[in-house]
């Protein structure tokens, strides 16, 4: 994922994990659990036609 927003107000776009613009790697979806474990950053996309989607992310280090 590439963050074109800020950490507090992210605007995420899907990019390949090896892309130099990648800021985060999606480790798994926590949509069913609703919460990520504390060692992950969490991003929730609200209001899609399928409901909320929560992704558990780790930073990509280049």
N, C-alpha and C positions, 0 to 999 in steps of 0.2 A: 504494500500500500504506500502511496505517496501522499504526504500531508501538505496540501497547498494552503491550509489555514494556520492556526496556532495550536499549541498543545491544549489550551483551554477551550478553543472553538475550532476543532479540526474540520477540514474539508478533505476527505480521503478519496483517492482515485486508485483503481486497480492497475498495478504495473508488475512485471515479472520480478521475482525476488532478487535476481542478479542485476537488475537495472540500477544504475548509479543514482537514480532519483528515488529509489525505494527507501522509505523511512522505517517501515514496520513490516514484519512478517506475520501473517495470520496463522496462529497455532491451532485454533479450533473455534467452533461456534459454541457459545454458552447460552444460546437462546432458550433451550429447554431448562437449564439450570437457572438462568436469569442473572448469574453473577460469575465473574472470572475469579480464579484463585488470586491471592494478593501479589504474587510475583509477576503477574501480567498487567499490561495496560489494557484498558477496556474501552471499546467504542460501541455505542448503540445507535443504530439507525432507526428512527421512530416513524410509524405511520405508513409503512409500505402496505400494499394490499394483502400481504401475508402476515401482517403484524410487525412487531418490533424484532430487530435482529441485533444480537449482541455478539461481538467478535472479541476474542482474547488475542492480544498482540504482544510481540516482543520487538524491541528496537533492532534495526539492521545496522551493523557496524561496518563501514567501508574501509 
